[in-house]
């Protein structure tokens, strides 16, 4: 189990908010934490097991409007090579929670030039080859986000059975996502407002009519077996099965 979190086009998000989100997700990944912050000068990476507390940018109130965060539970390749966010060619950036069971077979089938023992790297390399079609080749469980800077897109994807959770909140061009609701609800502009009808359904019947929606206004779950592509210029989105 790992924890992922990301924001895009949210100018009010600062380093302090990223550290708070990391702390709230620490129980999902106590072995390592990583941040990638995107700005006009490119991507900046911060890593280490809670070591980023000493970095001025993340301690400050400097805007971190575009960022990825990962909390790692080390399972495959316990070395620092498995650190996330992971990137490829300074174009693709990935945060990933889960396990791709057939990643070794994919390495052989597509002649992937891997440098780590992780399934995370296989996701990046196969996305670079196949684009969105890569997800149909994965056998496993996952919740992930890929930032593709050349296409200027952010992709959220969830496994076919919805084993790994993935929630998001969007307003216009602004987007924030996480493995759990707590980091989203901790942000300054997201209110913990119940969907009364859905809550009543659950209290009366023990289940909601739509199991893939949340109990909070403005927060949605990526449906199992689906990917959502966000255009980072316009804020437009497309959901793909």
C-alpha positions in Angstrom: 0.0 0.0 0.0 1.3 3.4 -1.0 -0.2 6.9 -1.0 -0.5 9.3 -3.8 -1.5 13.0 -4.0 -1.4 15.7 -6.6 -2.5 19.2 -7.4 -2.6 21.2 -10.6 -3.5 24.9 -11.3 -4.2 25.6 -7.6 -2.2 28.7 -6.7 -3.3 28.7 -3.1 -1.5 25.4 -2.4 1.9 25.9 -0.6 4.7 23.7 0.6 3.0 23.6 4.0 -0.1 22.0 2.4 2.0 19.4 0.7 3.7 18.5 3.9 0.4 18.2 5.6 -0.9 15.9 2.9 2.2 13.8 3.2 1.7 13.5 7.0 -1.9 12.4 6.5 -0.8 9.7 4.0 2.2 8.5 6.0 0.5 5.4 7.3 0.1 4.2 3.7 3.8 4.5 3.0 6.2 5.0 5.9 9.3 3.9 4.0 9.9 7.0 1.8 8.3 10.2 0.6 8.8 12.2 -2.6 7.6 15.5 -4.1 7.9 16.9 -7.6 7.0 20.5 -8.0 6.4 21.9 -11.5 7.0 25.6 -12.4 8.2 27.7 -15.3 11.8 26.6 -14.7 10.9 22.9 -15.0 10.4 20.1 -12.4 12.1 20.1 -9.0 12.4 16.9 -7.0 12.5 16.4 -3.3 13.1 13.1 -1.7 13.9 11.1 1.5 12.2 9.5 4.4 10.6 12.6 5.9 13.8 14.5 5.2 12.0 17.2 3.2 10.9 18.8 6.4 14.3 20.6 6.3 13.9 22.0 2.8 13.0 25.8 2.7 10.6 25.6 -0.2 8.3 23.1 1.4 8.5 24.8 4.7 7.5 28.2 3.2 4.3 29.7 2.0 5.6 29.7 -1.6 2.9 28.6 -4.1 3.2 24.9 -5.2 0.3 25.1 -7.6 1.4 22.1 -9.7 2.8 19.2 -7.7 2.9 15.4 -7.2 3.4 13.6 -3.9 4.1 10.0 -3.1 4.4 8.0 0.1 6.1 4.7 -0.5 5.7 1.2 1.1 8.7 -0.6 -0.4 7.9 -4.0 -1.8 9.7 -4.4 -5.1 13.3 -3.1 -5.4 13.8 -1.8 -1.9 16.6 0.5 -3.1 16.3 4.2 -3.8 15.8 3.4 -7.4 12.1 2.7 -6.6 11.6 6.3 -5.4 8.6 8.2 -6.6 7.5 10.4 -8.2 9.3 8.6 -11.0 10.0 10.3 -14.3 11.2 9.5 -17.8 12.9 11.8 -20.3 11.7 14.8 -18.3 8.4 14.3 -20.1 6.5 11.7 -18.2 6.0 11.8 -14.4 4.3 9.1 -12.4 2.9 8.4 -8.9 1.6 4.9 -8.4 -0.1 2.8 -5.7 -0.5 -0.9 -6.4 1.2 -3.8 -8.1 1.4 -4.9 -11.7 1.7 -8.7 -11.5 2.8 -9.3 -15.1 5.4 -6.5 -15.3 8.3 -9.0 -16.0 6.4 -10.5 -18.9 5.7 -7.0 -20.2 9.5 -6.2 -20.1 10.1 -9.3 -22.3 7.2 -8.8 -24.6 8.0 -5.1 -25.4 11.8 -5.3 -25.0 11.7 -2.6 -22.3 15.0 -1.2 -21.3 14.6 -1.2 -17.5 17.1 0.1 -15.0 15.2 -0.8 -11.8 13.5 -3.9 -10.4 10.2 -2.0 -10.1 6.8 -2.3 -11.8 6.6 1.5 -11.6 9.3 1.9 -14.2 7.5 -0.6 -16.5 4.3 1.6 -16.4 6.3 4.6 -17.5 8.1 2.8 -20.3 5.0 1.1 -21.6 3.1 4.4 -21.5 5.9 6.0 -23.5 5.4 3.3 -26.2 1.7 2.8 -26.2 0.1 5.8 -24.6 -3.3 5.2 -23.1 -3.5 1.7 -24.6 -0.9 0.6 -22.0 -3.5 0.1 -19.3 -5.2 -2.8 -21.1 -2.0 -4.8 -20.9 -1.7 -4.5 -17.1 -2.7 -7.3 -14.8 -2.9 -6.2 -11.3 -4.2 -3.5 -9.0 -3.4 0.2 -9.3 -4.3 3.8 -8.7 -2.0 6.1 -10.5 -1.5 9.5 -12.0 0.7 10.3 -15.1 1.7 13.9 -16.0 2.5 14.0 -19.7 4.2 17.4 -20.3 4.4 17.0 -24.1 0.7 16.5 -24.5 0.1 18.7 -21.4 -2.3 16.1 -19.9 -2.7 14.6 -16.5 -4.1 11.0 -16.5 -5.8 9.3 -13.5 -6.3 5.5 -13.8 -7.7 2.8 -11.6 -7.6 -1.0 -11.8 -10.6 -3.0 -13.2 -11.9 -4.0 -9.8 -11.3 -0.8 -8.0 -9.1 -2.4 -5.4 -6.9 0.7 -5.1 -8.8 3.9 -4.2 -8.5 7.2 -6.1 -10.5 10.4 -5.4 -10.4 13.8 -7.1 -11.9 17.3 -6.8 -12.0 19.6 -9.8 -13.2 23.2 -10.3 -12.6 24.7 -13.7 -8.9 24.2 -14.5 -8.1 23.3 -10.9 -7.6 19.6 -10.0 -6.5 17.8 -6.8 -6.5 14.0 -6.3 -5.5 11.6 -3.6 -5.6 8.0 -2.4 -7.8 9.0 0.5 -10.3 11.7 1.3 -8.5 13.2 4.3 -5.8 15.1 2.4 -8.5 16.6 0.1 -10.7 17.7 2.9 -7.7 19.3 4.7 -7.2 21.7 1.8 -8.4 25.3 2.5 -11.1 25.5 -0.3 -12.7 22.1 0.0 -15.5 21.9 2.5 -16.6 18.6 4.2 -20.2 19.0 3.1 -22.3 15.8 3.1 -24.4 14.6 0.2 -27.5 14.2 2.3 -29.4 11.9 -0.1 -26.4 9.5 -0.4 -25.9 9.5 3.4 -29.5 8.7 4.0 -29.4 5.9 1.4 -26.5 4.3 3.3 -28.1 4.7 6.7 -31.4 3.2 5.5 -30.1 0.4 3.2 -26.5 -0.1 4.2 -25.3 0.8 0.7 -25.5 3.7 -1.7 -27.2 3.5 -5.1 -23.9 4.5 -6.8 -21.0 2.7 -5.0 -18.5 4.7 -6.9 -19.5 8.1 -5.6 -18.4 9.6 -2.3 -20.5 11.0 0.6 -19.0 14.5 0.0 -20.1 17.3 -2.3 -17.5 18.0 -5.0 -15.4 14.9 -4.5 -15.6 12.0 -6.9 -14.0 8.6 -7.2 -12.4 7.3 -10.4 -14.5 4.4 -11.4 -13.0 0.9 -11.5 -11.4 0.1 -14.9 -11.6 3.8 -16.0 -9.1 6.5 -16.8 -9.7 10.2 -16.8 -7.6 12.5 -19.0 -7.4 16.1 -17.9 -6.3 18.8 -20.4 -4.0 21.0 -18.3 -4.5 24.0 -20.6 -8.3 24.1 -20.8 -9.4 22.0 -17.8 -11.4 19.7 -20.1 -11.7 16.1 -19.1 -12.5 12.8 -20.8 -13.4 9.6 -19.1 -12.3 6.4 -20.9 -13.2 2.8 -20.0 
